[in-house]
Amino acid sequence: MSEGYHAEGYHAEVEVRWSDMDVFQHINHARMVTLLEEARIPWLFEDDRPTVTLRDGAVVADLHVRYRGQLRHSDSPLDVLMWVEKVRAVDFTICYEVRPKGVGISVPPSIIASTQIAAFDVDTQRLRRLTDGERGYLKSWQRV
């Protein structure tokens, strides 16, 4: 997986595995959700990110995936563009656009998705407020 910072958002390349395909030879829905997760991990949870603390407690509160085209194994690695749509006290929403390898940003995405993630304290089993550092990093990825 490779990654990059661009004005329009965070780009991650995600490899499609043969096991990600369904009987119709396109990426299975459950596997697509996993590929979206794999794309956001280096963006949010690597050691040098202010949001690394979310590794210790974060839950997916809401998820939407909209399919506008098929993606197949031959489209790998997928280009996943991500940005933050909104940041609230305890949660934030990530938006995704997924395209096949080698196509530009001007090509309509095959998949549009969003994930609402809430900060969670595992010890107390309750939501927690985002820290100033987490909030600042997430807000820096919002589109103007």
C-alpha positions as CSV (number, residue, x, y, z in Angstrom):
1,M,0.0,0.0,0.0
2,S,1.3,3.4,-0.8
3,E,0.0,6.7,0.4
4,G,0.2,10.4,-0.4
5,Y,-0.9,13.8,0.7
6,H,-2.7,15.9,-1.9
7,A,-4.7,19.1,-1.8
8,E,-8.0,17.2,-2.4
9,G,-7.4,14.8,0.4
10,Y,-5.4,11.8,1.5
11,H,-4.7,9.1,-1.2
12,A,-4.0,5.5,-0.3
13,E,-3.5,2.6,-2.7
14,V,-5.1,-0.6,-1.6
15,E,-4.3,-4.0,-3.2
16,V,-7.3,-6.2,-4.1
17,R,-6.9,-9.8,-3.1
18,W,-8.5,-12.7,-5.1
19,S,-10.5,-13.5,-2.0
20,D,-12.1,-10.0,-2.2
21,M,-14.0,-11.1,-5.4
22,D,-17.5,-12.5,-5.4
23,V,-19.1,-15.0,-7.9
24,F,-19.8,-12.1,-10.3
25,Q,-16.0,-11.2,-10.4
26,H,-16.4,-7.9,-8.7
27,I,-15.4,-6.8,-5.2
28,N,-17.8,-8.2,-2.5
29,H,-19.5,-5.6,-0.4
30,A,-18.1,-6.9,3.0
31,R,-14.6,-6.9,1.4
32,M,-15.0,-3.4,0.2
33,V,-15.7,-2.2,3.7
34,T,-12.5,-4.0,4.8
35,L,-10.6,-2.3,1.9
36,L,-11.9,1.1,3.1
37,E,-10.6,0.3,6.6
38,E,-7.2,-0.7,5.2
39,A,-7.0,2.6,3.4
40,R,-7.7,4.7,6.5
41,I,-5.4,2.9,8.9
42,P,-2.1,4.5,7.7
43,W,-3.8,7.9,7.5
44,L,-5.2,7.9,11.1
45,F,-3.5,5.2,13.2
46,E,0.3,5.3,12.4
47,D,2.6,6.2,15.2
48,D,3.4,9.7,13.9
49,R,-0.2,10.8,13.6
50,P,-2.0,12.9,16.4
51,T,-4.9,10.4,16.0
52,V,-2.8,7.4,16.9
53,T,-4.5,7.4,20.3
54,L,-7.7,6.3,18.5
55,R,-6.0,2.9,18.1
56,D,-6.8,2.3,21.7
57,G,-10.5,3.0,21.3
58,A,-12.6,4.0,18.4
59,V,-15.9,2.5,17.1
60,V,-17.6,2.8,13.7
61,A,-20.9,4.5,14.5
62,D,-22.3,4.7,10.9
63,L,-21.2,3.5,7.5
64,H,-22.6,4.2,4.0
65,V,-21.3,2.7,0.7
66,R,-22.7,3.7,-2.6
67,Y,-21.8,1.8,-5.8
68,R,-21.6,3.7,-9.0
69,G,-19.5,1.2,-10.9
70,Q,-17.9,-2.2,-10.6
71,L,-14.4,-2.8,-9.4
72,R,-12.5,-6.0,-10.2
73,H,-9.2,-7.6,-9.3
74,S,-7.7,-6.1,-12.5
75,D,-8.4,-2.6,-11.1
76,S,-5.9,-3.1,-8.3
77,P,-4.4,-1.3,-6.6
78,L,-7.4,0.8,-5.9
79,D,-7.0,4.6,-5.4
80,V,-8.8,5.6,-2.3
81,L,-9.2,9.3,-1.7
82,M,-10.2,10.3,1.8
83,W,-11.0,13.5,3.6
84,V,-12.9,14.6,6.8
85,E,-16.4,15.9,6.2
86,K,-17.1,17.0,9.8
87,V,-15.6,16.9,13.3
88,R,-17.8,16.9,16.4
89,A,-17.1,16.5,20.1
90,V,-16.8,12.7,20.2
91,D,-16.9,11.7,16.5
92,F,-15.9,12.6,13.0
93,T,-17.0,11.5,9.5
94,I,-14.6,10.4,6.8
95,C,-15.6,10.5,3.1
96,Y,-14.1,8.2,0.5
97,E,-13.9,8.1,-3.3
98,V,-12.6,4.8,-4.8
99,R,-11.3,4.6,-8.3
100,P,-9.5,1.9,-10.3
101,K,-5.7,2.2,-10.6
102,G,-4.3,4.7,-13.1
103,V,-7.3,6.9,-13.6
104,G,-7.3,10.6,-12.7
105,I,-9.3,12.5,-10.1
106,S,-11.5,13.8,-13.0
107,V,-12.9,10.3,-13.6
108,P,-16.0,9.7,-11.5
109,P,-15.4,7.4,-8.6
110,S,-16.8,3.8,-8.7
111,I,-17.5,3.9,-5.0
112,I,-18.5,6.8,-2.7
113,A,-18.6,6.0,1.0
114,S,-18.6,7.6,4.4
115,T,-17.7,6.3,7.9
116,Q,-18.6,8.0,11.2
117,I,-16.1,7.1,13.8
118,A,-16.5,7.8,17.5
119,A,-13.7,8.0,20.1
120,F,-14.3,5.3,22.7
121,D,-12.8,4.7,26.2
122,V,-12.5,0.9,26.5
123,D,-12.0,1.0,30.3
124,T,-15.2,2.9,31.0
125,Q,-17.1,1.5,27.9
126,R,-18.2,5.0,27.0
127,L,-17.6,7.5,24.3
128,R,-15.0,10.1,25.0
129,R,-14.3,13.6,23.7
130,L,-11.7,14.0,20.9
131,T,-8.5,15.6,22.2
132,D,-7.3,18.9,20.9
133,G,-4.6,17.2,18.9
134,E,-7.0,14.7,17.4
135,R,-9.4,17.4,16.6
136,G,-6.8,19.7,15.0
137,Y,-5.4,16.9,12.8
138,L,-8.8,15.8,11.6
139,K,-9.9,19.4,10.9
140,S,-6.8,19.9,8.8
141,W,-8.2,17.3,6.4
142,Q,-11.6,19.1,6.0
143,R,-12.3,20.5,2.5
144,V,-12.9,24.2,2.4
